[in-house]
Amino acid sequence: MKMERGDEAPFSGRQNPCFIRVSSAAEQHFLIEASRRASRRTFLRRAGLGGLGALLSTWPGRGLLLGAAPQPLAVRQTTRATPRPDLLSADSPKGIEVFQLTTEPNVPSSHVYMEAPVFTPDSKRLVLHRSAHAHGSSKADPEHRYLLCDLANGGALHPLTAELGATGPAVSPDGKYLYYFVNETELGGGRLTLKRVKLDGAARETILVVDSPLPGTKYRPSRIYPLSTISSDGKRVAISAFLGDGRTEGAPFGLMVFDVQEATVNLILQGPTWCNLHPQYCRSRAPDARHDILVQENHGNVCTPTGEVQKLTSGEGADIHVVRDDGSDFRNLPWGRDGNEFCQGHQCWRGRSTWAITSTGTQRPREDQLIEGLPAPHAGHVGRQTPGACRNDISRAFPQPHFYHFATDIAGQRLISDAGPLGKDARLFLAELGQPGKDAAKKFTFLLRPKSSCVKPAHIHPFLSPDGSFGFFNSDESGLLQAYMIRGLRTI
């Protein structure tokens, strides 16, 4: 394992003008016309290039060597957000607008995931990715890039990564850096690299290279999970992986926590049931809470010795826990595992609070509900039946709820969710949240139908900007998966 720090070649994409006609009530940070084009000299200075010879003339990524520093590149695509009023219906609220953020005709693009930390705190910029699907990307895809979407410049897109195998993005809480991993692992070997880069593409650093067993273990990580999470103080990044050697039955998966200041890593959870962890740091700034990580445990899963998941859950299904990032204080959330209620596998913290929300499926009645809860002491894997636990059905005011994927704003006051039946007729709703543990969500407002097929690679996966003024979703309504945005939610 190596600790490495140092600047690598800066990486920048040319800023293209973007002309978008919008209403006079538009949010001030999504400009009507982003018409300023960077001069050649300004572009070269920002990119840190000495001359045009440093620009690539071919499409970025082809011929990159494993482990090589990302190369500067010029982006050929026109980066502009396209108005899509056709996705609104007569029932959509007045004052909202829809934009398609990605438009490459032959390359699918997607938002990262509902709970992924992809936004700057001012709600002006977010990270998404091209040559990707709703659940990640291929580490062998040379076309994959993480892109910065600049809402303060009409949705202009700027590439942030060029490495083969880039995965697990996390924007720092101060909005200055993108942390990400470069996955060059293989069963029982290879290497995993944690990097960071400023959101202007400069000052790329290698923080830590894992190329030997994790400290105090015999395990080498592989099959790196596509989602990472970062603590609210920006000091720790966590990601999960398979830990098997390719031969051992029942091999474990585990959760790694990286200290970005000390450039160290520790394995805090391990076992065969951690195959789909969905790790999420609590976004609270409280000294204790900012060490808490929300994790998902898939009971009854079936995996091969090489870590391929053949069955996600069985029996009473998954349960959700909270654990400190040193592996201590393992707790339950009061959801599922009672023979009637089953966790879907979608959950998130309610804003910066210590409450969390999940979507469940029940057999009696046949509904898909949104339930919030507080962590309680571990009392076995008993889910809903955890003694003394506090929970609240926030979807109970919605008739026959069928909610699946959702997210809240950073204040924990608004929630966006898709609603079934999943498919071309799936809908998006915005709701207001009341007192935690007591109130049902209210003012469920229909927004639109994304018209996605909702097959797994094209799940809608809606989420909100931190300030709740923008909503985001995926759709393959055009025939190819793309990333979309709703503006004007503060008018509702």
N, C-alpha and C positions, 0 to 999 in steps of 0.2 A: 504494500500500500504506500502510495507516494503522496506527499503534501507538496503541491506546486502552486505558485502564484506568479503571475506575470502577464503583461499585456500581449495579446495576440493581434493579428492583423485586424484593424477595424473593418466594419461591414456596414454598408449603407446602400440604399436603393434610391434611384432618382425620384424626386418628388414631381408628380404630374399634376397639372391643373385639373380642377374638378368643378363643373358647372352644374348646379342643382337648383331647380326652381322650387321654392318652398313658401309657406305662408308667412305672414308678418308676425305670427304668434310663435314662431319657432324658438327653441331654446337658444340662448345667446351663444353657446359654445359649439353649436353645429352650424357653421357658416353657410350662407346662401351661395357664395361664390368663392372658391379657394383658387383664385386666379393668379396668384403670385408664383412665377416659375423661378426656381433657383438658377442663378447664372452658372456658367461652366466653372468659373473660379470658385464660387461659393460651394458648389457641389463637390468639387475636388477637395476643398479644404475640409468640409464636413466629413467626407469619406476617408480623409487622411491619406489621399493618393497623391503621388508626385506628378502624374501625367496620365494621359489617356491610355498609355500602354498598359496601365494596371487594370483597366476595365476588361472584363471578359467579353468576347464576341460571340460566345456560344451560350446556350441556356445554362443557368447556374446549376451546379451539382454534378454535371457529367464529368466523370474521370476523377472525382475526389477520392483520395486514398483514405482508408480507415485511419483515424487518429490524426489526419492532417488538419492544420488550422483552416478555418473557413476562409474562403476566398472572397474578395470584393466582387460585386457583380452589378450589372445594370439590369433593371427590370424592364422587360419588353411590354408587359401587359399595361393597359390603361387602367390606372387605379382610380376608380370613381364609384361612388355609391349611386345606384340607379333608383329613381322613384318607382314604386310599384303600387299605384292606387288600385289596380285590378284585384289585389289581394284583400281589399276592404269590401264589405258588403253593406247593404242598407241598414243592417242591425249594428254595425260598428259605431263606436262613439264618434261624435263630431269632434274634430280637432286633432285626431291622431293621424299619422302618416306612416307608410311602410317604405323601407328602402332595402334594396338588395345590395349587400356590401361586397360580395365577390361575384365576378361575372365571367371568369375565364370559360370559354365555350367547351373546352375538352378536358378540363382538370377539375375534379370535385374539390370543394372547400367546405369547411365546417367550423363552428364554434368548438371550443375545447371540451367543456362539460359544464353542467349547471353550477356545481359547487367549486369548480376550479378557480384559484385566485389569479384572475387574468386582468383585473382592472386597476388603473391608477385611482387613488382615493378621491381625486377631483372629478371623476366620472367622464374625463375627456378622452382617455385612450384605453384601449384593450388589446389583448393578444388573441388571435385566432390562427388557423392554419390551413394551408393549401395542400392538395394531394393527400387528403385525409378523409375520414368518415366520422360519424357521430361518437364512436368509441375509441378513436385513436388513429394510428397510422402504422405503416410497416417500417421496421428499422432498416430494411433493405431498399427502400424507395428513394432514389436519388432526387426525385422531384419534390419531396416533402420539405416544407418551410414553415416556420412560425413567422407570422406577420404582425406588425404593429398597425392597428387601425386607429387613425387619428380623427376623432369626431370633431375636433376643433378646426380641422382642415377638410371638411366635406367628406370624411370617411376615407381619406387617402391611405393607401397601404404601403408599408415599408418592410422589407424582409429583415429579420433579426438573426436567423440561423442559416447555415449552409451545410453543417456537418451531417453526414450519413448517420442515422440512428438517433437524432435529436428527439427527446421525449420528456414528459413530466414537467411542463412549464409552470412557473410560479412568479408572479410579479411581486416585488417586495412591497410591504405595507406603506413605505414612503413614496412609492411610485418611481423610484430611480432606476431599478434594475429588473431584468428578467433573469431568474435562475432557471437552469434546465440541465438535463442529463444527456450525455452521449452514450448510447448503449452499444458497446462492442462486446457484450458478454456472450458466452456460450456455456453449455452445460459443464459445470465444474471448472470453468476457466474464463479467459477473456478479460475484459476490463470495463469498468463503469466509471465515467468521469462526470463530476459535478462542475458546472461552469456558471458564470454570470456575465451579463453584458448590459451596458447602459441602454436605455430605450432609444437613444439616438444612434445606436450601433457602435459606439466607441467603448474603449477600455474593457475589452473582453478579457476575462481572467479564468484560469483553471484553478479551482479551489482544492479539489481532492481527486485522486485517482485510486480506485479500488481495483487492485490487480492481484490480490492474495486473499486468503480466508479472512472473513470479518473478525475483528478483535475478539479473542476469547472463544472462538468457535472453529469448526472445521469447514464452515459453509462458504461457498462462492455464489454470489447472486447471479441469476439469469432470469429470462422472461420478465423483464422489468415492467412494472405496472405503468400504464400511460398517464397516470395522474399523480402529482406530488402535492404537498401542502406546506405552507410556511407559517411560522409562529407570528403572532401579532407584533412582537418586538423585532421581527426580521432576523433573529439570531439562529434559527434552526429550520431545517427543511427535512421533511420525511417522505419516504417513498417505499413501496413494498416490492417484493421479488420472490421468485421461486428459489429454493435453496438446495434442491436435490442434485444428485450426481448423474442422473440419467439411467441408473440401474436399480435404485432402491425403491421398493414399494412403500407407499404411504409417506413419501418424503415431505418435509415441511415447506411451507411458505413463511415469509416473515416481514416485519416492518423495521426499516432502518431509519435512524434519526441522525442527520448530519449537523454538526455544529459548524456554522460557516465562519465563525471568528477563529476557532481553534483548529479548523480543518481536521476534524475527527468524525468518526462514525461509530454508532453502537446499534446492535441488534436488540430491540426491546420486546418483540413478540415473535414467537415461532410455533409452528404446528401445521398439520395438514388441513385444518379448517380455515386458514387465513388466505384462501385463494382469490378472494375478491374484496379486498380490504376497504376500499373507498376512504382512505385516511383523510381526516379534516381537522386541522387545528382549530380550537376555539378562537373566535375573533375578539373576545374580550381582552381589554388591556390590563385587567386585574392581575397582580403578580402570580397568584396561584393558577387562575383559570387559563392564562396564556400558555401553560404547559400541558393542557388537556387536549387529547386527540380522540375524535369520534372514529370508531372502527366497526367494521361489519364482519361477523363470523358466520361462515356458511356451513352449517351442520349437515351431515349426510351427503356431502359432495363426493364426487368420484373423479380421481385424476390418475393419469398414467405416470410411470416412473420418470418420464421426461417433462412432467409438469403440464401436460395438456389437460384442460378441464373438460371432462366428458359429461358431468352432471353437476350443476351449480349447488343444488340443495336437494334434500329429500326429507321424509318424515315431517317433523314440525317446522322445518325450515330454518332460516337464518335468524340470528338475533343481533342486536346492536349494543355496543359497549362504549365506555369512555375509559381511557388509560392515560396516566401521566407519561410524558415523553422520556422518563427514565425507566419505564416498565412497571411502575408501582401504582397503587390505588386503582385497581381494576374494578369497574362498576358496571351496573346494568342500566339499560333503558327499558321502560315497561311496555314493550311492544311485542306482539306475536307469541308464538310457541305455546298456545293454549288449545290447539286443535281446531280452532275456529278462525282466529286472526293470524295472518301470515305477513311478514315483512316483505315488501316488494323488492327491497334493495336500493331504495332511493331515500336519502335523508340528508339533512343539513342543519347547521346551527341557525337559530333564529336571530339574525343580525349579530350584534356584539354580545348578546345575552348568553347565559349558560343553559337556556332552554334549547331543545332540539326538536325537529319535526321530521316525521317519516310518512310515507304512503304505505298503506296496508291493503290487503285483500281479505275480505271476510266471506265465509260461506253462508252465514245466517245473520243478517240478510246478505244477499250477494251485492256487495258494494266495494268500492275502492276509496278508502277514507284517508283523511289527513289528520294525524294524531301528534300532538306535541307532548313532551315529557321532560322531566328532570332526571339526571343520573341519580341512582340509588345504590347502596352497598351491594356488592355481588352476593347473590344467594343461590348460586347455581344458574344453569341456563334455562330459566323459567319465564323469561320475557315479561308478558303482561301480568303474570302472577307474582312478580317481585314484591316482597312484603314492604309496605309503607311507601310505595312509589306514588308519584304524582303524575297524572296524565290528563289530557283534555282533548276531546274530539272537536277540532276547529272546523270541520266540514259539516257538522250536524245540521246547520241551517240551509244547506244546499240539498234539494230533493234528489234522492237516488244518486249520490256522488260516485263518480268514476274518475278519480284523479290519479296521475301517475308520476310525472316529472315536474319539478317545481323548484322555486328558489325565492328568497326574500331580499329586500333591500338591507343596507347595513344597519338601519335603525330598527329593523325587525317589525316594521309597521305595515308593510305591504308585501303581498305574495303574488307571484304569477305562476300559473300551472296550466298544463294541457289537460284536456278532459276527453274521455272516450265517448263513443267507441273509437279506438285508434284506427287510423286510416285516413282517406281523403276527407272525411267529414269530422275529423278531430278538431276540437276548438281550443282557443286560448282564452283564459279568464284572468282578470286582475281582481284581487280582493284586499280588504283592509283587515288588519289583525288588531284585536283588542287586548285586554289585560291577560298576560300569560297565565295559563293554568285555570282560567275561569271563562273567558268569553269565547263564543263561536266567531269565526270570521264572518264579516258582513260585507255588504255592497259588492257581491260578486258581479263583475261587469264583463260581459262578452266583448272580446276584442276583434277576433277574426278567425278564419279557418286557414291554416298554413298550406293545406292541400298536399301535404306530404304523403307518400305511400305508407310511412311509419314502419317499414321493415327495419330491422335492427340497425343497419348502417345509416338509416335516414330518420332516426328518432328526432323528434322536435326539440327536446331538451331546452325549454325556455328558461331564461334568467333575467334579472334586472341589473341595471347599473347601480352602483352604491347609493346614489341619491334618489333612485326610483323614477327618474324622468325618462329613461329609455328601457325598452324591452328587447330581447334578442331571441332568435329561434333558428332552427335549421329547417330546410325543406328541399325535396327533390321534385317539386311541382314542375320545374322546367325540363325535367328529364335527367337532370344531373344535380347532385347535392350541392347546395350553396348556403351561405350565411346571410341572415336577414336582420333587420332592426326595425323597431317600432318607436316613433318619436311622438311626444306630446302626452305622455301618460300623466303628467302633472295637471293637465286640463280636465281630467276625469274626477 
